[in-house]
Amino acid sequence: MVILDLKSKQRQKYRARALLDSGAGTNFVAGDVLQHLDFEILNSSNISVSGINTTQTGKYDLVLLKMDNEECPTKYIKCYTLPGMLRYNVSTDLYEAMMHDCAELPGFTDPLKKFADHGGGLGLILGPGAIRDISIDSPIYFKSYLVDRTYFGPAVSGRMPSNSVFAFSSSLFPIGDVVVANNFQMIEESNLDAKINLLKDLEFLSNKELIGVTQDEIHLDDKKCMDQFYKNLHYDEILKLYTVPLPWRPNKEYLPSNYSIAFRRMQQLQRKFMANPNYGKAYESKINELLTMNFIEEVVPGVELGDITHYLAHSGVVKEESDTTSLRIVMDGSSKLKGSLSLNDCLYTGPNIIGSLLECLLGFRCDKFALTADIEKAFLNLALRERDRDALRFLFPKDLLDPNSPLLVYRYKVVVFGASCSPYLLAAVIQKHIQSFVKDEKFKFSLRNLFVDNLLATNNSEEELLEFYYKARELFSNAGFNLRKWTSNSRLVNAAARREGIFDDAQRVKILGLYWSPHTDKISYKKDINKDIKYTKRGALRFSNSVFDPFGLISPIEIRTRLLVQSLWKEKLDWDKSFKKTEFKEDWDIIVNEVKIALEAEIPRQVLIEEDSQLHIFSDASKKAFGSVAYIVTPKSKNCPKGNSQIIFAKSKITKRLPPVETIPKLELDALNLSATIINAIKKSFSPYTIF
């Protein structure tokens, strides 16, 4: 492994970590690295990338990269672009035995610790042809290692001791669905257009195929983001306010002002204001509200507090269902000129510490009493350190209905919607605040069902739930957050919230995409889905994606929508070509009607759990689909004279329709694996209950 010197878009040197893989059939460059490089697209090819027990097929760009090393005779290198490669780390450091053995090797440094402009992970994978091009001479043996002497320094490989924690020469580097190792197979080119298009068109199904439970992963970039956050986080005990930094990547010095994009987008927005004055007035009202609440400030000409000045384009998102924030201004942190960097390109996103929506919803089904609340303007209540504020400038007209009106310059003083790091900053502040100020472990556990700015909590004691209400109010108030819109099936909690003017008396309250009726303690679905059903592939896709069923309780019906959509792609229909006069029309009408009927269902919020309750899970598979369903089974007891069996979660997945077709035994094993994942998620969500 070596650090390559490549030409960046700014004609500067860009350092990228490269794995020298003599078994690879070609070269690869990470998509996240490519966006910073000076490159030329040569062509695009349908290729199949094979690794260990896995194959990823797709259309990949072949690009020409420019070297930036005067000594190296090779000035260019051809690579296929492989998205998602950069986010995986190789390891934190080399095995100490190798470091000790190679200490005497001239020019040797640990390539995992040596600085690369993209942080951790692999930027490139070089096959034997490229290795030969950058090598000074033939490989040599140094002690027990093989050394490739390159113009970028020595690259060491070899067998590691059997007692090592990891084996450098056989480490696996997961890249999306592809596993790249030292025995990486030859890349194949074939005429797969029909299959490629089918796979890409069916990519939307992946959202429904995911179970909703993910592995916790912390990558090197995430660690850098966390280090910046904790180093620069400040809490004002008097104002009860947290100030956070923008977590900058090393490439921030190349971030342009973006003024031309912000100016052009503002002109487009002005035309919308003139065409729809009511929309313009609502937008202006929101700007004035942000000014009044001290979330933004007008920039005094000639004064810059920070070392980076960047202008953001923005737009207004209207939320028809919202009764508090009908219009929300969203900053476009990804806007940029072609070939330039955007704000989000220069910010670390941060690790996902928000938690699982599914686990929050499952946890909400525990216990007799429940409550919900949300944080008012959560992101806007995080102050931004002064040196970063000029990176969040935006334009707005003095007179929004006058096309010749001068544009005023504003900047945010707080965290904004539209910055890729915002969800992490909010979650990290809340996490830090809880860790610092909550010593009661029982209270801390009760806060586990917090998802972004939504708080869900349950308890079997009405008095203890009321105590939680007061503690949570005080805790979040001390962080500058206002917990509002409280509602509960507890009269004590509702009475307390009503006295403080923060009670939500709606008959149905929204909870993470579902609805809860506190009076009946029932959970229901969003019923108003895709009213205008069109008999096209696009219409079928939209209808299928509009059904939100996190518990999977209508899976037997909903999976039929995915199977029919899959069949539509098999027929190679155009996006907007009608299938109204085909054999699919009758089946689609039946499915749509059954889905709408199923969405009328209501389910009890509380899952009955006793000391002797058991978790039962059943899985099955067919050629078309496989799935699992979980029940909580409670035997007859004093509290449950008749016993009880209640479905709490189900998940179905469609099978691949392209060769190689998986066998039924293999699909049965897939279903069992799915069941094991579900069991872990349920046990975690229903803690501290012990369910066998």
C-alpha positions as CSV (number, residue, x, y, z in Angstrom):
1,M,0.0,0.0,0.0
2,V,1.3,3.5,-0.9
3,I,0.2,7.1,-1.0
4,L,-0.2,8.2,-4.6
5,D,0.3,11.9,-5.7
6,L,-2.5,12.8,-8.1
7,K,-3.6,16.1,-9.8
8,S,-6.6,17.7,-8.2
9,K,-9.2,19.9,-9.9
10,Q,-7.4,22.9,-8.5
11,R,-4.1,21.6,-10.2
12,Q,-2.8,21.0,-6.7
13,K,-1.3,17.7,-5.4
14,Y,-3.9,15.3,-4.0
15,R,-2.7,12.4,-1.9
16,A,-4.7,9.2,-2.1
17,R,-4.1,5.8,-0.4
18,A,-3.7,3.0,-2.9
19,L,-3.8,-0.8,-2.4
20,L,-1.4,-2.6,-4.7
21,D,-3.4,-5.8,-5.5
22,S,-1.5,-8.1,-7.9
23,G,-4.6,-10.3,-8.2
24,A,-6.9,-7.5,-9.3
25,G,-8.0,-7.5,-13.0
26,T,-8.0,-3.8,-13.3
27,N,-7.8,-0.5,-11.4
28,F,-10.4,1.2,-9.3
29,V,-10.8,4.7,-7.8
30,A,-13.3,5.6,-5.1
31,G,-16.1,7.8,-6.2
32,D,-15.7,10.1,-3.2
33,V,-12.0,10.6,-4.2
34,L,-12.7,11.1,-7.9
35,Q,-14.8,14.2,-7.3
36,H,-11.6,16.0,-6.1
37,L,-9.4,14.9,-9.0
38,D,-8.6,16.2,-12.4
39,F,-9.9,13.4,-14.6
40,E,-11.3,12.6,-18.0
41,I,-14.1,10.1,-18.6
42,L,-13.0,7.8,-21.4
43,N,-16.1,5.6,-21.6
44,S,-18.7,3.7,-19.6
45,S,-18.9,-0.1,-19.6
46,N,-21.2,-2.7,-18.3
47,I,-19.0,-4.9,-16.1
48,S,-19.3,-7.5,-13.5
49,V,-17.0,-7.2,-10.5
50,S,-16.4,-10.5,-8.7
51,G,-14.9,-11.1,-5.3
52,I,-15.3,-13.6,-2.5
53,N,-18.7,-15.2,-2.8
54,T,-20.1,-12.0,-4.3
55,T,-20.6,-10.3,-7.7
56,Q,-21.7,-6.7,-8.3
57,T,-22.8,-5.9,-11.8
58,G,-23.3,-2.3,-13.1
59,K,-22.3,0.4,-15.5
60,Y,-19.0,2.0,-14.5
61,D,-17.1,5.0,-15.8
62,L,-13.6,4.4,-17.0
63,V,-11.6,7.5,-16.2
64,L,-8.1,8.8,-16.8
65,L,-6.3,10.2,-13.8
66,K,-3.2,12.4,-13.9
67,M,-0.2,11.6,-11.7
68,D,1.7,14.4,-9.9
69,N,5.2,12.9,-9.5
70,E,8.1,14.3,-11.6
71,E,10.2,11.2,-11.1
72,C,7.5,8.7,-12.2
73,P,7.6,8.2,-16.0
74,T,4.0,7.2,-16.0
75,K,1.9,10.3,-16.0
76,Y,-1.6,8.8,-16.4
77,I,-3.6,5.9,-15.0
78,K,-6.9,4.4,-16.1
79,C,-9.4,3.4,-13.4
80,Y,-13.0,2.3,-13.1
81,T,-15.0,4.3,-10.7
82,L,-16.3,2.3,-7.7
83,P,-18.8,4.2,-5.5
84,G,-18.8,3.7,-1.7
85,M,-15.2,2.3,-1.5
86,L,-13.8,5.1,0.6
87,R,-16.1,4.8,3.6
88,Y,-14.5,1.5,4.7
89,N,-11.4,1.5,6.8
90,V,-8.6,-1.0,6.2
91,S,-7.3,-1.0,9.8
92,T,-6.1,1.4,12.4
93,D,-2.4,0.5,12.0
94,L,0.0,-2.1,10.8
95,Y,0.9,-5.1,12.8
96,E,3.6,-4.1,15.2
97,A,5.9,-7.0,14.1
98,M,5.9,-5.7,10.5
99,M,6.7,-2.2,11.7
100,H,9.6,-3.5,13.8
101,D,10.9,-5.7,11.0
102,C,10.7,-2.9,8.3
103,A,12.1,-0.1,10.4
104,E,15.4,-0.5,8.6
105,L,13.8,-0.4,5.1
106,P,14.7,2.9,3.5
107,G,11.7,5.2,2.9
108,F,9.3,2.9,4.7
109,T,6.3,4.5,6.5
110,D,3.0,3.2,7.7
111,P,0.6,4.0,4.8
112,L,-2.3,3.8,7.1
113,K,-1.0,6.5,9.4
114,K,0.6,8.6,6.6
115,F,-1.7,11.5,5.7
116,A,-4.1,11.2,2.8
117,D,-6.4,14.0,1.7
118,H,-9.4,11.7,1.9
119,G,-8.8,10.6,5.5
120,G,-9.1,6.9,6.1
121,G,-10.0,4.0,3.8
122,L,-8.9,3.1,0.3
123,G,-8.8,5.7,-2.4
124,L,-7.6,3.4,-5.2
125,I,-6.9,-0.2,-5.9
126,L,-4.2,-0.8,-8.5
127,G,-3.9,-4.0,-10.5
128,P,-0.6,-5.6,-11.8
129,G,-0.4,-3.3,-14.9
130,A,-0.5,-0.1,-12.8
131,I,1.9,-1.6,-10.2
132,R,4.4,-2.3,-13.0
133,D,4.0,1.3,-14.3
134,I,4.8,2.9,-10.9
135,S,7.5,0.5,-9.9
136,I,11.2,1.5,-10.1
137,D,12.5,-2.0,-10.4
138,S,11.4,-5.6,-9.8
139,P,10.2,-6.6,-6.3
140,I,12.8,-7.6,-3.8
141,Y,12.6,-9.7,-0.6
142,F,13.4,-8.0,2.7
143,K,13.5,-10.4,5.5
144,S,10.2,-12.3,5.2
145,Y,8.4,-9.6,3.2
146,L,8.0,-8.8,-0.5
147,V,8.7,-5.2,-1.3
148,D,7.5,-3.4,-4.4
149,R,9.9,-0.4,-4.9
150,T,7.7,2.3,-6.3
151,Y,8.2,6.0,-7.1
152,F,5.9,6.7,-4.2
153,G,7.8,4.7,-1.6
154,P,8.1,1.0,-0.8
155,A,5.0,-1.2,-0.6
156,V,5.3,-4.1,1.8
157,S,3.3,-7.4,1.7
158,G,3.8,-10.8,3.1
159,R,2.5,-13.4,5.5
160,M,1.7,-12.2,9.0
161,P,2.3,-14.3,12.2
162,S,-0.5,-16.7,12.9
163,N,-1.2,-15.0,16.3
164,S,-1.7,-11.6,14.8
165,V,-5.0,-9.8,15.5
166,F,-5.4,-9.2,11.8
167,A,-3.6,-10.4,8.7
168,F,-2.5,-7.6,6.6
169,S,-2.0,-9.7,3.5
170,S,-5.4,-11.2,3.7
171,S,-7.5,-8.4,5.1
172,L,-10.9,-7.9,3.5
173,F,-12.0,-4.6,2.3
174,P,-15.8,-4.5,1.9
175,I,-17.0,-2.2,-0.8
176,G,-20.8,-2.0,-0.9
177,D,-21.9,-5.5,-2.0
178,V,-18.4,-6.3,-3.4
179,V,-15.6,-7.8,-1.3
180,V,-12.2,-7.0,-2.5
181,A,-9.3,-9.1,-1.3
182,N,-5.8,-10.1,-2.4
183,N,-7.4,-12.7,-4.7
184,F,-9.6,-10.2,-6.4
185,Q,-10.9,-11.8,-9.6
186,M,-10.6,-10.6,-13.2
187,I,-13.1,-7.9,-14.1
188,E,-15.3,-9.0,-16.9
189,E,-17.0,-7.0,-19.7
190,S,-20.1,-8.4,-21.3
191,N,-23.2,-7.3,-23.1
192,L,-25.5,-7.0,-20.0
193,D,-27.6,-4.0,-20.9
194,A,-30.9,-5.6,-20.3
195,K,-29.9,-7.0,-17.0
196,I,-28.1,-3.8,-15.9
197,N,-31.2,-1.7,-16.6
198,L,-33.4,-4.1,-14.8
199,L,-31.1,-4.1,-11.7
200,K,-30.9,-0.3,-11.7
201,D,-34.7,0.1,-12.2
202,L,-35.3,-2.2,-9.3
203,E,-32.9,-0.4,-7.0
204,F,-35.8,1.5,-5.3
205,L,-36.9,-1.8,-3.8
206,S,-33.8,-1.8,-1.6
207,N,-35.5,0.6,0.8
208,K,-38.3,-1.9,1.4
209,E,-35.9,-4.9,1.5
210,L,-33.9,-3.4,4.5
211,I,-35.0,-4.6,7.9
212,G,-34.5,-1.3,9.6
213,V,-31.7,-2.5,11.9
214,T,-28.1,-1.6,10.9
215,Q,-24.7,-2.4,12.3
216,D,-23.0,0.4,14.3
217,E,-20.0,1.4,12.3
218,I,-17.4,4.1,13.2
219,H,-15.0,4.9,10.4
220,L,-11.8,7.0,10.5
221,D,-13.6,10.1,9.0
222,D,-16.2,9.7,11.7
223,K,-13.5,9.7,14.4
224,K,-12.1,12.9,13.0
225,C,-15.5,14.5,13.0
226,M,-16.1,13.5,16.6
227,D,-12.6,14.8,17.6
228,Q,-13.4,18.2,16.1
229,F,-16.9,18.3,17.7
230,Y,-15.7,17.5,21.3
231,K,-12.7,19.7,21.0
232,N,-14.7,22.8,20.0
233,L,-18.0,22.1,21.7
234,H,-18.9,24.8,24.3
235,Y,-21.7,25.0,26.8
236,D,-22.8,28.3,28.3
237,E,-24.2,27.5,31.8
238,I,-25.8,31.0,32.1
239,L,-27.5,31.1,28.7
240,K,-28.1,27.3,28.8
241,L,-26.9,27.1,25.2
242,Y,-24.6,24.8,23.2
243,T,-22.2,26.2,20.6
244,V,-21.0,23.7,18.0
245,P,-18.4,23.8,15.2
246,L,-18.8,22.8,11.6
247,P,-16.7,19.7,11.2
248,W,-14.4,20.6,8.3
249,R,-12.6,18.2,6.1
250,P,-9.0,19.1,5.1
251,N,-10.2,20.2,1.6
252,K,-12.1,23.2,3.0
253,E,-9.5,25.6,1.6
254,Y,-10.8,24.8,-1.9
255,L,-14.4,25.7,-1.1
256,P,-15.4,28.5,-3.5
257,S,-17.8,31.3,-2.5
258,N,-20.6,29.8,-4.6
259,Y,-22.0,33.3,-5.0
260,S,-23.0,32.9,-8.7
261,I,-25.1,29.8,-7.9
262,A,-26.8,31.5,-4.9
263,F,-27.5,34.6,-7.0
264,R,-29.0,32.6,-9.9
265,R,-31.2,30.5,-7.6
266,M,-32.4,33.6,-5.8
267,Q,-33.5,35.1,-9.1
268,Q,-35.5,31.9,-9.8
269,L,-37.0,32.1,-6.4
270,Q,-38.0,35.8,-7.0
271,R,-39.9,34.7,-10.1
272,K,-41.8,32.2,-8.0
273,F,-42.6,35.0,-5.5
274,M,-44.0,37.2,-8.2
275,A,-46.1,34.3,-9.7
276,N,-47.4,33.3,-6.2
277,P,-47.4,36.4,-3.8
278,N,-48.8,34.3,-1.0
279,Y,-45.9,31.9,-1.2
280,G,-43.6,34.9,-1.2
281,K,-45.2,36.5,1.8
282,A,-44.9,33.2,3.7
283,Y,-41.3,33.0,2.8
284,E,-40.6,36.6,3.9
285,S,-42.5,36.0,7.1
286,K,-40.2,33.0,7.8
287,I,-37.1,35.1,7.2
288,N,-38.4,37.8,9.5
289,E,-39.1,35.1,12.2
290,L,-35.5,33.9,11.9
291,L,-34.3,37.4,12.3
292,T,-36.5,38.1,15.3
293,M,-35.4,34.9,17.0
294,N,-31.8,35.8,16.4
295,F,-31.1,32.7,14.3
296,I,-29.8,34.7,11.4
297,E,-28.2,38.2,11.1
298,E,-27.6,40.6,8.3
299,V,-24.0,40.8,7.2
300,V,-22.3,44.1,7.6
301,P,-20.4,44.8,4.4
302,G,-16.7,44.3,4.5
303,V,-16.7,42.4,7.8
304,E,-15.8,38.7,7.8
305,L,-15.4,36.8,11.1
306,G,-14.4,33.6,9.6
307,D,-11.7,32.5,7.1
308,I,-14.3,30.8,4.8
309,T,-17.0,32.7,2.9
310,H,-19.6,30.6,1.2
311,Y,-23.1,31.4,-0.1
312,L,-25.9,28.9,0.0
313,A,-28.8,28.5,-2.3
314,H,-32.1,27.9,-0.5
315,S,-35.7,26.9,-1.1
316,G,-39.0,26.7,0.8
317,V,-40.5,23.3,1.6
318,V,-44.2,23.4,2.3
319,K,-45.5,20.7,4.7
320,E,-49.2,20.3,4.2
321,E,-49.6,18.0,7.2
322,S,-47.8,20.2,9.7
323,D,-49.9,22.3,12.0
324,T,-46.9,24.3,13.4
325,T,-44.4,24.8,10.6
326,S,-46.2,25.0,7.2
327,L,-43.2,26.4,5.4
328,R,-39.6,25.5,6.2
329,I,-36.6,27.1,4.6
330,V,-33.9,24.6,3.6
331,M,-30.4,25.5,2.7
332,D,-28.9,23.6,-0.2
333,G,-25.5,22.5,1.1
334,S,-24.9,20.5,-2.0
335,S,-25.2,23.3,-4.6
336,K,-22.1,23.9,-6.6
337,L,-20.7,24.7,-10.0
338,K,-19.6,21.8,-12.2
339,G,-16.1,20.8,-11.2
340,S,-16.2,22.7,-7.9
341,L,-16.8,21.7,-4.3
342,S,-20.0,22.2,-2.3
343,L,-20.3,22.9,1.4
344,N,-21.3,19.3,2.1
345,D,-18.2,18.1,0.1
346,C,-16.1,19.9,2.7
347,L,-17.9,18.8,5.8
348,Y,-17.7,15.5,7.7
349,T,-21.1,13.9,7.9
350,G,-20.4,12.2,11.2
351,P,-21.4,8.8,12.5
352,N,-25.0,7.8,12.7
353,I,-25.7,7.9,16.5
354,I,-29.4,8.7,16.1
355,G,-30.4,5.0,16.6
356,S,-33.0,2.9,14.9
357,L,-36.5,4.1,14.0
358,L,-37.7,0.6,14.3
359,E,-36.3,0.0,17.7
360,C,-37.8,3.3,18.9
361,L,-41.2,2.3,17.6
362,L,-41.0,-1.2,19.1
363,G,-39.9,0.3,22.4
364,F,-42.9,2.6,22.3
365,R,-45.2,-0.5,22.5
366,C,-43.9,-1.5,26.0
367,D,-45.8,-0.7,29.2
368,K,-49.3,0.5,30.0
369,F,-48.8,4.3,29.8
370,A,-47.0,6.3,27.0
371,L,-46.2,9.8,26.1
372,T,-44.8,11.7,23.1
373,A,-43.3,15.2,22.6
374,D,-40.9,16.9,20.2
375,I,-38.2,19.5,20.4
376,E,-39.2,22.9,19.0
377,K,-36.9,24.1,16.3
378,A,-34.2,21.6,17.4
379,F,-31.5,22.4,14.9
380,L,-32.0,26.2,15.2
381,N,-31.3,26.0,18.9
382,L,-27.7,24.9,18.4
383,A,-25.5,28.0,18.2
384,L,-22.7,28.0,15.6
385,R,-19.3,29.2,16.5
386,E,-18.6,32.6,15.0
387,R,-15.7,31.6,12.8
388,D,-17.9,29.3,10.8
389,R,-20.9,31.6,10.3
390,D,-19.7,33.2,7.1
391,A,-19.7,29.8,5.5
392,L,-23.5,29.9,5.8
393,R,-24.3,33.1,4.0
394,F,-27.4,33.5,1.8
395,L,-29.2,36.1,-0.2
396,F,-32.7,37.5,0.1
397,P,-34.3,40.6,-1.7
398,K,-35.1,43.7,0.2
399,D,-38.4,43.8,-1.7
400,L,-39.3,40.3,-2.8
401,L,-41.9,41.5,-5.4
402,D,-39.4,43.9,-7.1
403,P,-37.1,42.1,-9.6
404,N,-34.7,45.0,-9.4
405,S,-34.6,45.0,-5.6
406,P,-31.1,44.9,-4.0
407,L,-30.2,41.6,-2.5
408,L,-29.4,41.6,1.2
409,V,-26.7,39.3,2.6
410,Y,-27.6,37.2,5.7
411,R,-25.7,34.5,7.6
412,Y,-26.9,31.8,10.0
413,K,-25.8,31.9,13.6
414,V,-27.1,28.4,14.2
415,V,-27.1,25.0,12.7
416,V,-29.1,24.8,9.4
417,F,-31.3,22.4,7.6
418,G,-29.4,21.2,4.5
419,A,-25.9,20.8,6.0
420,S,-24.9,17.1,5.9
421,C,-23.5,17.3,9.4
422,S,-26.6,18.8,11.1
423,P,-28.2,15.5,12.2
424,Y,-25.0,14.4,13.8
425,L,-24.4,17.7,15.6
426,L,-27.9,17.6,17.1
427,A,-27.7,14.0,18.1
428,A,-24.2,14.5,19.6
429,V,-25.2,17.5,21.6
430,I,-28.2,15.6,23.1
431,Q,-26.0,12.6,23.8
432,K,-23.3,14.7,25.5
433,H,-25.9,16.6,27.5
434,I,-27.5,13.4,28.8
435,Q,-24.2,11.9,29.7
436,S,-23.1,15.1,31.5
437,F,-26.3,15.8,33.5
438,V,-28.2,12.6,34.0
439,K,-26.8,10.4,36.8
440,D,-30.1,8.4,37.4
441,E,-29.6,5.3,35.2
442,K,-33.4,4.6,35.3
443,F,-34.1,8.0,33.9
444,K,-31.4,7.7,31.3
445,F,-32.8,4.4,30.2
446,S,-36.2,6.0,29.8
447,L,-34.7,8.4,27.3
448,R,-33.7,5.6,24.9
449,N,-36.6,6.2,22.5
450,L,-35.4,9.6,21.3
451,F,-35.3,9.8,17.5
452,V,-33.8,13.1,16.1
453,D,-36.2,15.6,17.7
454,N,-39.0,13.2,18.7
455,L,-39.3,11.8,22.2
456,L,-41.3,8.7,23.0
457,A,-41.5,7.2,26.5
458,T,-43.4,4.5,28.3
459,N,-43.9,3.3,31.9
460,N,-46.3,1.0,33.7
461,S,-46.6,3.5,36.6
462,E,-48.6,6.7,35.9
463,E,-46.8,8.5,38.7
464,E,-43.4,7.5,37.4
465,L,-44.3,8.7,33.9
466,L,-45.3,12.1,35.4
467,E,-42.0,12.3,37.1
468,F,-40.3,11.5,33.8
469,Y,-42.3,14.4,32.2
470,Y,-40.9,16.9,34.8
471,K,-37.3,15.6,34.6
472,A,-37.3,15.6,30.8
473,R,-38.7,19.1,30.6
474,E,-35.9,20.4,33.0
475,L,-33.2,18.4,31.3
476,F,-33.9,19.6,27.8
477,S,-34.6,23.2,29.0
478,N,-31.0,23.3,30.4
479,A,-29.7,22.5,26.9
480,G,-31.7,25.3,25.3
481,F,-34.4,23.0,23.9
482,N,-38.1,23.3,24.4
483,L,-40.0,20.0,24.6
484,R,-43.5,20.8,23.4
485,K,-46.6,19.1,22.0
486,W,-46.9,16.7,24.8
487,T,-49.6,14.1,24.7
488,S,-50.3,10.9,26.7
489,N,-52.8,8.3,27.6
490,S,-52.1,9.3,31.2
491,R,-54.5,11.9,32.7
492,L,-51.8,13.1,35.1
493,V,-49.3,13.9,32.3
494,N,-51.9,15.5,30.1
495,A,-53.1,17.7,33.0
496,A,-49.5,18.8,33.8
497,A,-48.8,19.6,30.1
498,R,-52.1,21.5,29.8
499,R,-51.3,23.7,32.8
500,E,-48.0,24.6,31.2
501,G,-49.6,25.3,27.8
502,I,-47.6,22.6,25.9
503,F,-50.4,20.0,25.6
504,D,-51.3,18.6,22.1
505,D,-55.0,17.8,22.2
506,A,-55.2,16.2,18.7
507,Q,-57.2,13.0,18.5
508,R,-54.4,11.5,16.4
509,V,-50.7,12.4,16.9
510,K,-48.0,11.6,14.5
511,I,-45.2,9.3,15.8
512,L,-42.3,8.7,13.4
513,G,-44.5,8.2,10.3
514,L,-47.4,6.4,12.1
515,Y,-50.3,7.8,14.1
516,W,-51.3,7.2,17.7
517,S,-54.7,7.9,19.3
518,P,-54.0,8.4,23.0
519,H,-57.7,8.1,23.9
520,T,-58.0,4.5,22.4
521,D,-54.3,3.7,22.7
522,K,-54.3,2.4,19.2
523,I,-51.7,2.9,16.4
524,S,-52.9,3.5,12.8
525,Y,-51.4,4.0,9.4
526,K,-51.2,7.0,7.1
527,K,-54.2,6.5,4.9
528,D,-53.9,9.3,2.5
529,I,-51.5,7.7,0.1
530,N,-51.0,8.5,-3.6
531,K,-54.6,9.4,-4.4
532,D,-53.9,9.7,-8.1
533,I,-53.1,6.1,-9.1
534,K,-51.7,5.8,-12.6
535,Y,-51.4,2.6,-14.6
536,T,-47.7,3.2,-15.4
537,K,-44.5,1.9,-14.1
538,R,-43.8,5.3,-12.5
539,G,-47.3,5.3,-10.9
540,A,-46.8,1.7,-9.5
541,L,-43.4,2.6,-8.1
542,R,-44.8,5.7,-6.3
543,F,-47.7,3.8,-4.9
544,S,-45.5,1.0,-3.6
545,N,-43.1,3.5,-2.0
546,S,-45.9,5.5,-0.4
547,V,-46.8,2.6,1.9
548,F,-45.1,3.0,5.3
549,D,-45.4,-0.1,7.4
550,P,-42.4,-0.3,9.8
551,F,-43.9,-3.2,11.8
552,G,-44.5,-5.2,8.6
553,L,-48.0,-6.1,9.7
554,I,-49.5,-5.8,6.2
555,S,-46.5,-7.5,4.5
556,P,-48.6,-10.3,3.0
557,I,-50.5,-7.7,1.0
558,E,-47.8,-5.1,0.5
559,I,-45.3,-7.6,-0.9
560,R,-47.6,-8.2,-3.8
561,T,-47.1,-4.6,-4.9
562,R,-43.3,-5.2,-5.1
563,L,-43.8,-8.5,-7.0
564,L,-46.0,-6.8,-9.5
565,V,-43.7,-3.9,-9.9
566,Q,-40.9,-6.4,-10.4
567,S,-42.9,-8.0,-13.2
568,L,-43.5,-4.6,-14.9
569,W,-39.7,-4.2,-15.1
570,K,-39.4,-7.6,-16.6
571,E,-41.7,-6.6,-19.4
572,K,-39.4,-3.6,-20.1
573,L,-42.2,-1.1,-20.1
574,D,-41.3,2.6,-20.4
575,W,-41.7,4.8,-17.3
576,D,-45.0,6.4,-18.4
577,K,-46.4,3.7,-20.8
578,S,-49.8,2.6,-19.6
579,F,-50.4,-1.0,-18.7
580,K,-54.1,-0.4,-18.4
581,K,-54.9,-2.7,-21.3
582,T,-52.6,-5.5,-20.2
583,E,-53.1,-8.5,-17.9
584,F,-51.5,-6.5,-15.1
585,K,-54.4,-4.1,-14.8
586,E,-56.8,-6.4,-13.0
587,D,-54.2,-7.6,-10.6
588,W,-53.0,-4.1,-9.8
589,D,-56.6,-2.9,-9.1
590,I,-57.1,-5.7,-6.6
591,I,-53.7,-5.1,-4.9
592,V,-54.3,-1.3,-4.6
593,N,-57.8,-1.9,-3.1
594,E,-56.5,-4.5,-0.6
595,V,-53.6,-2.2,0.5
596,K,-56.1,0.7,1.1
597,I,-58.3,-1.6,3.1
598,A,-55.3,-2.9,5.1
599,L,-54.2,0.7,5.9
600,E,-57.6,1.3,7.7
601,A,-56.5,-1.2,10.4
602,E,-55.7,-0.1,13.9
603,I,-53.4,-2.1,16.3
604,P,-53.1,-1.9,20.0
605,R,-50.1,0.2,21.0
606,Q,-49.3,-1.9,24.1
607,V,-47.8,-5.3,23.7
608,L,-48.8,-7.5,26.7
609,I,-45.6,-8.8,28.3
610,E,-45.5,-10.8,31.5
611,E,-42.7,-12.6,33.3
612,D,-43.4,-15.8,31.5
613,S,-44.0,-14.3,28.0
614,Q,-42.1,-15.8,25.1
615,L,-40.9,-14.6,21.8
616,H,-41.9,-16.9,19.0
617,I,-40.6,-16.4,15.4
618,F,-41.6,-18.2,12.3
619,S,-39.9,-18.0,8.9
620,D,-40.6,-19.5,5.5
621,A,-39.5,-19.1,1.9
622,S,-40.7,-19.7,-1.7
623,K,-39.3,-19.1,-5.1
624,K,-40.8,-15.5,-5.2
625,A,-40.2,-14.3,-1.6
626,F,-39.2,-15.2,1.9
627,G,-40.0,-13.7,5.3
628,S,-40.2,-13.9,9.1
629,V,-42.9,-13.0,11.6
630,A,-42.5,-12.5,15.3
631,Y,-45.1,-13.0,18.1
632,I,-45.1,-12.3,21.8
633,V,-46.9,-15.3,23.4
634,T,-48.2,-15.0,27.0
635,P,-49.5,-18.2,28.6
636,K,-52.6,-18.1,30.8
637,S,-52.0,-16.3,34.1
638,K,-53.8,-14.1,36.7
639,N,-53.2,-11.0,34.6
640,C,-54.0,-12.8,31.4
641,P,-56.8,-15.4,32.1
642,K,-57.1,-16.5,28.4
643,G,-53.5,-16.2,27.4
644,N,-52.4,-14.0,24.5
645,S,-50.6,-14.2,21.2
646,Q,-49.7,-10.9,19.4
647,I,-47.8,-10.3,16.2
648,I,-45.3,-7.5,16.8
649,F,-43.1,-7.5,13.7
650,A,-42.9,-9.1,10.3
651,K,-40.5,-8.7,7.4
652,S,-40.8,-10.0,3.8
653,K,-38.2,-9.8,1.0
654,I,-38.6,-10.6,-2.7
655,T,-36.1,-13.0,-4.3
656,K,-33.8,-12.1,-7.2
657,R,-35.4,-12.8,-10.6
658,L,-32.1,-12.9,-12.5
659,P,-29.7,-15.8,-12.8
660,P,-28.3,-17.4,-10.8
661,V,-31.7,-18.3,-9.2
662,E,-31.3,-19.2,-5.6
663,T,-32.5,-22.6,-4.4
664,I,-35.3,-23.0,-1.8
665,P,-32.9,-24.4,0.9
666,K,-30.7,-21.3,0.4
667,L,-33.7,-19.0,0.7
668,E,-34.8,-20.9,3.8
669,L,-31.4,-20.1,5.3
670,D,-31.8,-16.5,4.3
671,A,-35.2,-16.5,6.1
672,L,-33.5,-18.0,9.3
673,N,-30.8,-15.3,9.1
674,L,-33.5,-12.7,8.9
675,S,-35.2,-14.2,11.9
676,A,-32.0,-14.0,14.0
677,T,-31.6,-10.3,13.1
678,I,-35.2,-9.6,14.1
679,I,-34.8,-11.4,17.4
680,N,-31.9,-9.2,18.4
681,A,-33.7,-6.1,17.5
682,I,-36.8,-7.1,19.5
683,K,-34.9,-8.1,22.6
684,K,-33.0,-4.8,22.5
685,S,-36.2,-2.8,22.0
686,F,-38.1,-4.6,24.8
687,S,-35.3,-4.4,27.3
688,P,-35.5,-4.6,30.4
689,Y,-38.1,-7.3,29.8
690,T,-36.7,-10.8,29.6
691,I,-38.3,-12.6,26.7
692,F,-37.3,-16.2,25.7
